[in-house]
Amino acid sequence: MLMAKGEILFRQGEEGPLFRLDSGLLKIVRVHEDGSQVLLNLIIPGEVIPHHSLTSPNEYNGTAIALLPCEITRIEPQQWYRSLEKDPSKYKEVALLLESKLRMMQQRINQMSTLTPEGKIRKLQNWFANYFPDIQIEKVLTQEEIGQFVGLRRETVNRALKKL
């Protein structure tokens, strides 16, 4: 399935299939009762989401929105979970998917543990460039979202980007 920038793949609280992002970039946001959003995660090509439903079905923890045009493969839950039951070696595939995401989250913690705002943003820019070398993260995420991702206020992100 093809998605345009800004399209929603699934909404927080819904239940449904799993998805593999084949190309593009998704963001996962948590929508609060007042309508405000917090960026929880970025999904890069090769990931199967939602991560918390890889071994058992759960409702979506956030809303998935395309940040770039995306190609996505829909994975029917019954077929996915049945394949796990029939072939326990598939759990290794799940473990590797989760291991990859854990490494990414460790990199994110590393970004947040940098002392200076400029250092945090530079590490995020470098991480992003590993996956999308021709796109600047500032063209994809708002300053507010960058701040949420690295633990800074929007105003601080603005000042840091001007310094960089």
N, C-alpha and C positions, 0 to 999 in steps of 0.2 A: 504494500500500500504506500502511496506517496502522500506526504503532508507538506503543506506550505508553511512558511514562517508564520508564527502566531497561532496556528491551529492547535486545538486541544486534543490529545490522544485519549486521555481518561481523566475523570474528575475524582477528587478526594471523596471517600465514602462509598463510591460505587464498587461493585464487584464485577469481575470479568476476566478476560484472557490475559495471558502473559504476552510480552512482545520482545522481539529482538530488534535492536537498532542496527540496521545494516549500513547506513550512512547518515550524516547530519549530526545534529546536536539537540538534545532535549534538556529542559530544566524541570525540576520537580519543585513545586512550591506548596507550602502549607497555607491554606486560606483560613483566616480567623473569622469569628462571628461578625466582626465589624467590617469585613471585606478586605482588610489589609493582608498582604502576602509576605511570607518569609521564604527566601530561597533555601531549600534543603540540600539539593544535590544537582549535579550536572551528569547527564548520561551521554557517554561517548559510543562510537560504533563498536559493535561486538558485544555489548552488554544485553543481558536478558533481564527485563523488569516486569513486575516489581520484585526486587531482591528478596523481600520478606515472604514472598509466595512461591519460592522455587521448590520447596518440598511439601507445602500444604497451602490450600487456598485461603486468602485473607482479603478483606476489602482494601482498596487503594488508600495508602497513607497520605497521599498528596495528589496534586493535579499536575499532569505532564503536559508541557507546552513546547512546541517546536521553536527553537531559537534560530535554526537554519532549515532550509528545505531538507526533508528526511525521507529515507526509504526504510520502511518498517515491515517486519514479518510478524504476522499474528500467529500466536501459538495457542491452540485450543487447550484449556486446562485439563479436560478429561483425557485427552491424548497424551499430554505431557506427564501427568501423574501416573497414568497406566503404564507408560514407558519406563518410569522409575521402578514400578512394582515388578514389571516383567524382566527388567535388566538392571540389577543393583549396581552394575559398573557405571551406570549413568549418574549415580550419586557422585562419582569422581568428577564428572563434568560440572555438576552443581558446586562441588567444593572448589574447583578451579575458578569458576565464575566469581564465587564469594571471596576467594583469596585475592583475585585481581582487584575487586572492589575494596577490600580491606587495605591493600597496598595504596590505592588511590586515596583512601581516607587518611592513611598515615601521612601521605604527602600533604594533604590538606591541613592536618594538625601541625606539621612542620612549618607550613606557610604561616599559620596563626601564631606559632611560637617565636617567630622572628621579632626582634625588638622594635624596629622602626617601621612606620607605615609604608615608607618607600620600599623597604625590604620585603614586606608582606606582598605588596602589589607586584614587585618585580618577580618574586617566586611564582605568583599566580600567572603572570604573563608568560614566564618560561614554561610552566606546566602546560598551559593552554597551547603554546606554540608547538609542543611535542605532538599534539593531535591535529592542530589546525595551523600549520606554519604560515599560511597566506592571509590569516584573519587576525586582527587585533581583538583581544577580549573586550576592550572598551567599545567596540563596534557591535558587540553581541549582548553584553550585560550593561544595565544601567549602573551608575555610580552607587546607587542604593544597594543593588544586588551584589556588586563587588564588595562593598562594605560588609554585607551580611555574610558573604562567603569567607572573608578573611578576618572578621571580627573588628571592623572599624565603622565609624559613623560616616555618613555620606559626605559631610563637609571635610572630614579628614582625607577621604579618598580624593576629593576634588583637589585639595592642596597638594597631596602627594603626587598625583598625576601631573600637575603643573611642574613640579620639581623634576620629575622624570622626563 
